[in-house]
């Protein structure tokens, strides 16, 4: 009989990681939430039958809206996990999933907005360097400066806890951060880039490209697959990522939803 439970024991946590690691690229979001520090701000649930893991779901609480991501081997397990996760949200929430999985959320919520994205990956970033442009790793003492940059640029996917996950790289002008790139997730096998932003006054100078290259090279040097999400209509960003050796892996949907009362 299928049952769902909250993941609290270390043995169950490891079993969930093994289940998700069967497809690192597709499962990067729920997998990342099973590692510290994201584990601290995530509620993790698993679906199992006769001791076998059939699915894992995470409710991430570090953003202004909670985010639900999941993976399961059967539709019954997906429905059970989403039902469990919905008990942890009220009002609006976010999710990233495939188009075919949106219907599972419609049983519990109203879809307010959908925008299509694509996942791109690389295992070996192409060498890139602009003359006179240097990206430096953000120091712990510069966290306030980095936080100010992302707040000023209304980065919805930024939370200071992400600075604990892995490196951030930036370009400065006159002591001010004008471009930065960092990570959402870092596991031993795969990393997810994010928060790649350049101040409007400093675009088209190669700053974002240099930050992304430095970041991806740093992470890939430790044997990780490097992944990122980008809106399908953001042609300049896609071109930049392709120049760095990224290629499209799959289409995904970013959803904003409202829980039904």
Phi and psi in degrees as GROMACS dihedral restraints (atoms count N, CA, C in turn):
[ dihedral_restraints ]
;  ai    aj    ak    al  type     phi  dphi    fc
    3     4     5     6     1   -71.8    20    10
    4     5     6     7     1   133.9    20    10
    6     7     8     9     1  -138.8    20    10
    7     8     9    10     1   154.3    20    10
    9    10    11    12     1  -116.2    20    10
   10    11    12    13     1   148.7    20    10
   12    13    14    15     1  -151.1    20    10
   13    14    15    16     1   154.3    20    10
   15    16    17    18     1   -76.7    20    10
   16    17    18    19     1   138.5    20    10
   18    19    20    21     1   -86.4    20    10
   19    20    21    22     1   113.6    20    10
   21    22    23    24     1  -127.7    20    10
   22    23    24    25     1   -30.8    20    10
   24    25    26    27     1   -82.8    20    10
   25    26    27    28     1   151.3    20    10
   27    28    29    30     1   -65.9    20    10
   28    29    30    31     1   -33.1    20    10
   30    31    32    33     1   -68.5    20    10
   31    32    33    34     1   -40.0    20    10
   33    34    35    36     1   -70.6    20    10
   34    35    36    37     1   -36.6    20    10
   36    37    38    39     1   -60.1    20    10
   37    38    39    40     1   -44.3    20    10
   39    40    41    42     1   -65.3    20    10
   40    41    42    43     1   -38.1    20    10
   42    43    44    45     1   -64.5    20    10
   43    44    45    46     1   -39.1    20    10
   45    46    47    48     1   -66.9    20    10
   46    47    48    49     1   -39.3    20    10
   48    49    50    51     1   -61.8    20    10
   49    50    51    52     1   -42.1    20    10
   51    52    53    54     1   -63.4    20    10
   52    53    54    55     1   -40.4    20    10
   54    55    56    57     1   -61.4    20    10
   55    56    57    58     1   -48.1    20    10
   57    58    59    60     1   -70.8    20    10
   58    59    60    61     1   -30.3    20    10
   60    61    62    63     1   -70.0    20    10
   61    62    63    64     1    -7.3    20    10
   63    64    65    66     1   -65.5    20    10
   64    65    66    67     1   -24.8    20    10
   66    67    68    69     1  -140.5    20    10
   67    68    69    70     1    83.4    20    10
   69    70    71    72     1   -57.5    20    10
   70    71    72    73     1   -41.5    20    10
   72    73    74    75     1   -70.3    20    10
   73    74    75    76     1   -49.9    20    10
   75    76    77    78     1   -68.8    20    10
   76    77    78    79     1   -29.1    20    10
   78    79    80    81     1  -104.4    20    10
   79    80    81    82     1    18.9    20    10
   81    82    83    84     1   -59.6    20    10
   82    83    84    85     1   -37.7    20    10
   84    85    86    87     1   -69.0    20    10
   85    86    87    88     1   -54.9    20    10
   87    88    89    90     1   -64.1    20    10
   88    89    90    91     1   -32.3    20    10
   90    91    92    93     1   -64.1    20    10
   91    92    93    94     1   -44.3    20    10
   93    94    95    96     1   -61.3    20    10
   94    95    96    97     1   -33.4    20    10
   96    97    98    99     1   -70.4    20    10
   97    98    99   100     1   -11.1    20    10
   99   100   101   102     1   -89.8    20    10
  100   101   102   103     1     1.2    20    10
  102   103   104   105     1  -114.5    20    10
  103   104   105   106     1   148.2    20    10
  105   106   107   108     1   -69.8    20    10
  106   107   108   109     1   146.6    20    10
  108   109   110   111     1   -89.0    20    10
  109   110   111   112     1    -5.1    20    10
  111   112   113   114     1   -63.3    20    10
  112   113   114   115     1   -26.5    20    10
  114   115   116   117     1   -57.1    20    10
  115   116   117   118     1   -31.9    20    10
  117   118   119   120     1   -66.4    20    10
  118   119   120   121     1   -27.7    20    10
  120   121   122   123     1  -115.1    20    10
  121   122   123   124     1    22.8    20    10
  123   124   125   126     1  -129.9    20    10
  124   125   126   127     1   140.1    20    10
  126   127   128   129     1   -99.3    20    10
  127   128   129   130     1   122.0    20    10
  129   130   131   132     1  -109.9    20    10
  130   131   132   133     1   134.4    20    10
  132   133   134   135     1  -127.3    20    10
  133   134   135   136     1   149.4    20    10
  135   136   137   138     1  -129.2    20    10
  136   137   138   139     1   151.8    20    10
  138   139   140   141     1  -109.6    20    10
  139   140   141   142     1   131.1    20    10
  141   142   143   144     1  -142.4    20    10
  142   143   144   145     1   158.4    20    10
  144   145   146   147     1  -141.1    20    10
  145   146   147   148     1   120.8    20    10
  147   148   149   150     1    54.8    20    10
  148   149   150   151     1    39.4    20    10
  150   151   152   153     1    82.1    20    10
  151   152   153   154     1     0.7    20    10
  153   154   155   156     1  -102.0    20    10
  154   155   156   157     1   129.2    20    10
  156   157   158   159     1   -71.2    20    10
  157   158   159   160     1   126.2    20    10
  159   160   161   162     1  -112.8    20    10
  160   161   162   163     1    -8.9    20    10
  162   163   164   165     1  -178.2    20    10
  163   164   165   166     1   158.0    20    10
  165   166   167   168     1  -138.7    20    10
  166   167   168   169     1   140.0    20    10
  168   169   170   171     1  -134.6    20    10
  169   170   171   172     1   142.3    20    10
  171   172   173   174     1  -125.1    20    10
  172   173   174   175     1   138.1    20    10
  174   175   176   177     1  -113.6    20    10
  175   176   177   178     1   109.5    20    10
  177   178   179   180     1   -96.1    20    10
  178   179   180   181     1   131.9    20    10
  180   181   182   183     1  -116.0    20    10
  181   182   183   184     1    11.4    20    10
  183   184   185   186     1   -85.0    20    10
  184   185   186   187     1   -17.1    20    10
  186   187   188   189     1   -89.1    20    10
  187   188   189   190     1   174.4    20    10
  189   190   191   192     1   -64.0    20    10
  190   191   192   193     1   -29.4    20    10
  192   193   194   195     1  -118.2    20    10
  193   194   195   196     1   140.8    20    10
  195   196   197   198     1   -64.9    20    10
  196   197   198   199     1   152.8    20    10
  198   199   200   201     1  -125.7    20    10
  199   200   201   202     1   132.3    20    10
  201   202   203   204     1  -112.4    20    10
  202   203   204   205     1   124.2    20    10
  204   205   206   207     1  -133.8    20    10
  205   206   207   208     1   150.6    20    10
  207   208   209   210     1  -157.4    20    10
  208   209   210   211     1   166.0    20    10
  210   211   212   213     1  -151.5    20    10
  211   212   213   214     1   135.3    20    10
  213   214   215   216     1  -150.0    20    10
  214   215   216   217     1   153.7    20    10
  216   217   218   219     1   -87.4    20    10
  217   218   219   220     1    -7.1    20    10
  219   220   221   222     1  -146.6    20    10
  220   221   222   223     1   149.3    20    10
  222   223   224   225     1   -61.7    20    10
  223   224   225   226     1   -33.7    20    10
  225   226   227   228     1   -62.1    20    10
  226   227   228   229     1   -41.0    20    10
  228   229   230   231     1   -68.5    20    10
  229   230   231   232     1   -38.8    20    10
  231   232   233   234     1   -61.0    20    10
  232   233   234   235     1   -46.3    20    10
  234   235   236   237     1   -62.7    20    10
  235   236   237   238     1   -41.6    20    10
  237   238   239   240     1   -65.0    20    10
  238   239   240   241     1   -40.4    20    10
  240   241   242   243     1   -69.5    20    10
  241   242   243   244     1   -42.3    20    10
  243   244   245   246     1   -64.3    20    10
  244   245   246   247     1   -40.2    20    10
  246   247   248   249     1   -60.3    20    10
  247   248   249   250     1   -41.4    20    10
  249   250   251   252     1   -64.9    20    10
  250   251   252   253     1   -44.7    20    10
  252   253   254   255     1   -65.3    20    10
  253   254   255   256     1   -35.4    20    10
  255   256   257   258     1   -63.7    20    10
  256   257   258   259     1   -21.3    20    10
  258   259   260   261     1   -70.0    20    10
  259   260   261   262     1   -14.2    20    10
  261   262   263   264     1   -98.6    20    10
  262   263   264   265     1    -0.1    20    10
  264   265   266   267     1  -125.1    20    10
  265   266   267   268     1   155.7    20    10
  267   268   269   270     1  -145.0    20    10
  268   269   270   271     1   131.3    20    10
  270   271   272   273     1    84.1    20    10
  271   272   273   274     1  -139.4    20    10
  273   274   275   276     1   -80.9    20    10
  274   275   276   277     1   149.3    20    10
  276   277   278   279     1  -153.6    20    10
  277   278   279   280     1   170.7    20    10
  279   280   281   282     1  -118.5    20    10
  280   281   282   283     1   160.6    20    10
  282   283   284   285     1  -159.6    20    10
  283   284   285   286     1   156.0    20    10
  285   286   287   288     1  -122.4    20    10
  286   287   288   289     1   123.9    20    10
  288   289   290   291     1  -157.0    20    10
  289   290   291   292     1   179.1    20    10
  291   292   293   294     1   -81.8    20    10
  292   293   294   295     1   160.8    20    10
  294   295   296   297     1   -58.1    20    10
  295   296   297   298     1   -37.3    20    10
  297   298   299   300     1   -67.7    20    10
  298   299   300   301     1   -17.8    20    10
  300   301   302   303     1   -95.4    20    10
  301   302   303   304     1    -6.8    20    10
  303   304   305   306     1   -61.1    20    10
  304   305   306   307     1   -36.3    20    10
  306   307   308   309     1   -59.5    20    10
  307   308   309   310     1   -28.3    20    10
  309   310   311   312     1   -65.6    20    10
  310   311   312   313     1   -35.0    20    10
  312   313   314   315     1   -76.1    20    10
  313   314   315   316     1   -29.7    20    10
  315   316   317   318     1   -64.2    20    10
  316   317   318   319     1   -17.5    20    10
  318   319   320   321     1   -69.4    20    10
  319   320   321   322     1   -21.4    20    10
  321   322   323   324     1  -122.5    20    10
  322   323   324   325     1   -11.3    20    10
  324   325   326   327     1  -150.4    20    10
  325   326   327   328     1   166.5    20    10
  327   328   329   330     1  -103.5    20    10
  328   329   330   331     1   129.3    20    10
  330   331   332   333     1   -79.9    20    10
  331   332   333   334     1   118.1    20    10
  333   334   335   336     1   -89.8    20    10
  334   335   336   337     1   -34.7    20    10
  336   337   338   339     1  -157.2    20    10
  337   338   339   340     1   140.5    20    10
  339   340   341   342     1  -129.7    20    10
  340   341   342   343     1   129.3    20    10
  342   343   344   345     1  -130.3    20    10
  343   344   345   346     1   134.2    20    10
  345   346   347   348     1   -76.2    20    10
  346   347   348   349     1   138.4    20    10
  348   349   350   351     1  -132.3    20    10
  349   350   351   352     1   171.9    20    10
  351   352   353   354     1  -133.5    20    10
  352   353   354   355     1   148.5    20    10
  354   355   356   357     1   -95.8    20    10
  355   356   357   358     1   132.4    20    10
  357   358   359   360     1  -121.7    20    10
  358   359   360   361     1   146.6    20    10
  360   361   362   363     1  -138.0    20    10
  361   362   363   364     1   160.6    20    10
  363   364   365   366     1  -152.7    20    10
  364   365   366   367     1   152.3    20    10
  366   367   368   369     1  -111.4    20    10
  367   368   369   370     1   -13.2    20    10
  369   370   371   372     1  -148.2    20    10
  370   371   372   373     1    91.2    20    10
  372   373   374   375     1   -57.2    20    10
  373   374   375   376     1   140.9    20    10
  375   376   377   378     1   -74.2    20    10
  376   377   378   379     1   141.3    20    10
  378   379   380   381     1   -63.5    20    10
  379   380   381   382     1   134.6    20    10
  381   382   383   384     1  -147.0    20    10
  382   383   384   385     1   138.3    20    10
  384   385   386   387     1  -159.3    20    10
  385   386   387   388     1   122.6    20    10
  387   388   389   390     1   -88.6    20    10
  388   389   390   391     1   140.2    20    10
  390   391   392   393     1   -64.0    20    10
  391   392   393   394     1   139.4    20    10
  393   394   395   396     1    65.3    20    10
  394   395   396   397     1    13.4    20    10
  396   397   398   399     1  -118.4    20    10
  397   398   399   400     1   120.4    20    10
  399   400   401   402     1  -129.6    20    10
  400   401   402   403     1   127.8    20    10
  402   403   404   405     1   -98.2    20    10
  403   404   405   406     1   132.9    20    10
  405   406   407   408     1  -115.5    20    10
  406   407   408   409     1   147.8    20    10
  408   409   410   411     1   -68.3    20    10
  409   410   411   412     1   133.6    20    10
  411   412   413   414     1   -72.0    20    10
  412   413   414   415     1   128.7    20    10
  414   415   416   417     1   -83.1    20    10
  415   416   417   418     1   157.5    20    10
  417   418   419   420     1   -58.1    20    10
  418   419   420   421     1   -35.2    20    10
  420   421   422   423     1   -69.3    20    10
  421   422   423   424     1   -11.6    20    10
  423   424   425   426     1  -102.3    20    10
  424   425   426   427     1    10.6    20    10
  426   427   428   429     1   -59.9    20    10
  427   428   429   430     1   -40.7    20    10
  429   430   431   432     1   -61.8    20    10
  430   431   432   433     1   -39.0    20    10
  432   433   434   435     1   -65.4    20    10
  433   434   435   436     1   -42.4    20    10
  435   436   437   438     1   -66.4    20    10
  436   437   438   439     1   -43.5    20    10
  438   439   440   441     1   -61.0    20    10
  439   440   441   442     1   -42.2    20    10
  441   442   443   444     1   -60.8    20    10
  442   443   444   445     1   -41.5    20    10
  444   445   446   447     1   -60.2    20    10
  445   446   447   448     1   -47.7    20    10
  447   448   449   450     1   -70.5    20    10
  448   449   450   451     1   -36.3    20    10
  450   451   452   453     1   -64.8    20    10
  451   452   453   454     1   -43.9    20    10
  453   454   455   456     1   -63.3    20    10
  454   455   456   457     1   -28.4    20    10
  456   457   458   459     1  -101.3    20    10
  457   458   459   460     1    13.5    20    10
  459   460   461   462     1    52.9    20    10
  460   461   462   463     1    46.0    20    10
  462   463   464   465     1   -76.7    20    10
  463   464   465   466     1   107.3    20    10
  465   466   467   468     1   -70.4    20    10
  466   467   468   469     1   -21.1    20    10
  468   469   470   471     1   -98.3    20    10
  469   470   471   472     1    16.6    20    10
  471   472   473   474     1  -105.5    20    10
  472   473   474   475     1   137.1    20    10
  474   475   476   477     1  -144.7    20    10
  475   476   477   478     1   138.3    20    10
  477   478   479   480     1   -54.7    20    10
  478   479   480   481     1   -24.2    20    10
  480   481   482   483     1   -61.1    20    10
  481   482   483   484     1   -23.9    20    10
  483   484   485   486     1   -69.0    20    10
  484   485   486   487     1   -21.2    20    10
  486   487   488   489     1   -68.3    20    10
  487   488   489   490     1   -21.4    20    10
  489   490   491   492     1   -77.0    20    10
  490   491   492   493     1   -19.4    20    10
  492   493   494   495     1   -75.1    20    10
  493   494   495   496     1   -46.1    20    10
  495   496   497   498     1  -172.5    20    10
  496   497   498   499     1  -170.0    20    10
  498   499   500   501     1   -72.7    20    10
  499   500   501   502     1   151.6    20    10
  501   502   503   504     1  -124.3    20    10
  502   503   504   505     1   140.4    20    10
  504   505   506   507     1  -120.0    20    10
  505   506   507   508     1   148.2    20    10
  507   508   509   510     1  -145.5    20    10
  508   509   510   511     1   163.5    20    10
  510   511   512   513     1  -117.5    20    10
  511   512   513   514     1   133.8    20    10
  513   514   515   516     1  -113.7    20    10
  514   515   516   517     1   151.2    20    10
  516   517   518   519     1  -133.5    20    10
  517   518   519   520     1   121.4    20    10
  519   520   521   522     1    53.5    20    10
  520   521   522   523     1    41.7    20    10
  522   523   524   525     1    78.5    20    10
  523   524   525   526     1     4.0    20    10
  525   526   527   528     1  -113.7    20    10
  526   527   528   529     1   135.7    20    10
  528   529   530   531     1   -70.9    20    10
  529   530   531   532     1   126.9    20    10
  531   532   533   534     1  -118.4    20    10
  532   533   534   535     1   -11.4    20    10
  534   535   536   537     1  -154.6    20    10
  535   536   537   538     1   142.5    20    10
  537   538   539   540     1  -153.8    20    10
  538   539   540   541     1   156.2    20    10
  540   541   542   543     1  -146.8    20    10
  541   542   543   544     1   140.7    20    10
  543   544   545   546     1  -149.0    20    10
  544   545   546   547     1  -156.1    20    10
  546   547   548   549     1  -124.6    20    10
  547   548   549   550     1   149.2    20    10
  549   550   551   552     1   -96.8    20    10
  550   551   552   553     1   -37.5    20    10
  552   553   554   555     1  -144.2    20    10
  553   554   555   556     1   138.9    20    10
  555   556   557   558     1  -138.1    20    10
  556   557   558   559     1   121.0    20    10
  558   559   560   561     1  -120.0    20    10
  559   560   561   562     1   172.5    20    10
  561   562   563   564     1   -59.9    20    10
  562   563   564   565     1   -25.4    20    10
  564   565   566   567     1  -106.2    20    10
  565   566   567   568     1   -24.4    20    10
  567   568   569   570     1  -152.4    20    10
  568   569   570   571     1   151.2    20    10
  570   571   572   573     1  -133.4    20    10
  571   572   573   574     1   146.6    20    10
  573   574   575   576     1  -114.0    20    10
  574   575   576   577     1   118.4    20    10
  576   577   578   579     1   -79.4    20    10
  577   578   579   580     1   157.4    20    10
  579   580   581   582     1  -171.7    20    10
  580   581   582   583     1   177.2    20    10
  582   583   584   585     1    54.6    20    10
  583   584   585   586     1    44.6    20    10
  585   586   587   588     1   -92.4    20    10
  586   587   588   589     1   104.1    20    10
  588   589   590   591     1  -139.7    20    10
  589   590   591   592     1   142.4    20    10
  591   592   593   594     1  -128.0    20    10
  592   593   594   595     1   135.5    20    10
  594   595   596   597     1   -56.5    20    10
  595   596   597   598     1   138.5    20    10
  597   598   599   600     1   -55.4    20    10
  598   599   600   601     1   -34.8    20    10
  600   601   602   603     1   -72.4    20    10
  601   602   603   604     1   -10.9    20    10
  603   604   605   606     1  -121.1    20    10
  604   605   606   607     1    19.0    20    10
  606   607   608   609     1   -79.6    20    10
  607   608   609   610     1   165.4    20    10
  609   610   611   612     1    64.2    20    10
  610   611   612   613     1    28.4    20    10
  612   613   614   615     1  -118.1    20    10
  613   614   615   616     1     2.7    20    10
  615   616   617   618     1    85.5    20    10
  616   617   618   619     1     7.3    20    10
  618   619   620   621     1   -65.4    20    10
  619   620   621   622     1   -49.6    20    10
  621   622   623   624     1   -64.7    20    10
  622   623   624   625     1   -37.7    20    10
  624   625   626   627     1   -62.9    20    10
  625   626   627   628     1   -43.3    20    10
  627   628   629   630     1   -68.3    20    10
  628   629   630   631     1   -39.4    20    10
  630   631   632   633     1   -63.3    20    10
  631   632   633   634     1   -45.2    20    10
  633   634   635   636     1   -66.3    20    10
  634   635   636   637     1   -41.6    20    10
  636   637   638   639     1   -61.7    20    10
  637   638   639   640     1   -46.9    20    10
  639   640   641   642     1   -61.8    20    10
  640   641   642   643     1   -42.4    20    10
  642   643   644   645     1   -65.9    20    10
  643   644   645   646     1   -50.4    20    10
  645   646   647   648     1   -63.0    20    10
  646   647   648   649     1   -39.2    20    10
  648   649   650   651     1   -64.7    20    10
  649   650   651   652     1   -41.5    20    10
  651   652   653   654     1   -58.7    20    10
  652   653   654   655     1   -49.8    20    10
  654   655   656   657     1   -69.8    20    10
  655   656   657   658     1   -40.5    20    10
  657   658   659   660     1   -68.8    20    10
  658   659   660   661     1   -25.0    20    10
  660   661   662   663     1   -64.1    20    10
  661   662   663   664     1   -17.3    20    10
  663   664   665   666     1  -100.9    20    10
  664   665   666   667     1    15.3    20    10
  666   667   668   669     1    86.0    20    10
  667   668   669   670     1    15.3    20    10
  669   670   671   672     1   -90.9    20    10
  670   671   672   673     1   147.8    20    10
  672   673   674   675     1   -72.5    20    10
  673   674   675   676     1   140.6    20    10
  675   676   677   678     1  -111.3    20    10
  676   677   678   679     1   126.5    20    10
  678   679   680   681     1  -124.2    20    10
  679   680   681   682     1   156.1    20    10
  681   682   683   684     1  -156.7    20    10
  682   683   684   685     1   159.6    20    10
  684   685   686   687     1  -111.7    20    10
  685   686   687   688     1   144.0    20    10
  687   688   689   690     1  -146.6    20    10
  688   689   690   691     1   142.9    20    10
  690   691   692   693     1   -63.0    20    10
  691   692   693   694     1   138.4    20    10
  693   694   695   696     1   -65.9    20    10
  694   695   696   697     1   -21.2    20    10
  696   697   698   699     1   -95.3    20    10
  697   698   699   700     1     6.9    20    10
  699   700   701   702     1   -93.9    20    10
  700   701   702   703     1    73.2    20    10
  702   703   704   705     1   -58.9    20    10
  703   704   705   706     1   -42.7    20    10
  705   706   707   708     1   -60.3    20    10
  706   707   708   709     1   -41.0    20    10
  708   709   710   711     1   -67.4    20    10
  709   710   711   712     1   -42.7    20    10
  711   712   713   714     1   -60.6    20    10
  712   713   714   715     1   -42.2    20    10
  714   715   716   717     1   -61.5    20    10
  715   716   717   718     1   -42.1    20    10
  717   718   719   720     1   -62.1    20    10
  718   719   720   721     1   -45.1    20    10
  720   721   722   723     1   -66.1    20    10
  721   722   723   724     1   -38.9    20    10
  723   724   725   726     1   -63.4    20    10
  724   725   726   727     1   -37.3    20    10
  726   727   728   729     1   -62.5    20    10
  727   728   729   730     1   -28.7    20    10
  729   730   731   732     1   -90.1    20    10
  730   731   732   733     1     1.5    20    10
  732   733   734   735     1   101.8    20    10
  733   734   735   736     1     5.1    20    10
  735   736   737   738     1   -79.9    20    10
  736   737   738   739     1   147.8    20    10
  738   739   740   741     1  -135.0    20    10
  739   740   741   742     1   152.4    20    10
  741   742   743   744     1   -67.4    20    10
  742   743   744   745     1   135.2    20    10
  744   745   746   747     1  -108.1    20    10
  745   746   747   748     1   -43.9    20    10
  747   748   749   750     1  -164.4    20    10
  748   749   750   751     1   162.9    20    10
  750   751   752   753     1   -92.3    20    10
  751   752   753   754     1   142.6    20    10
  753   754   755   756     1  -138.2    20    10
  754   755   756   757     1   169.3    20    10
  756   757   758   759     1  -125.1    20    10
  757   758   759   760     1   133.4    20    10
  759   760   761   762     1  -101.0    20    10
  760   761   762   763     1   122.3    20    10
  762   763   764   765     1  -115.3    20    10
  763   764   765   766     1   140.8    20    10
  765   766   767   768     1  -114.9    20    10
  766   767   768   769     1   126.7    20    10
  768   769   770   771     1  -132.8    20    10
  769   770   771   772     1   161.1    20    10
  771   772   773   774     1  -121.9    20    10
  772   773   774   775     1   122.2    20    10
  774   775   776   777     1   -64.3    20    10
  775   776   777   778     1   136.2    20    10
  777   778   779   780     1   -72.9    20    10
  778   779   780   781     1   143.0    20    10
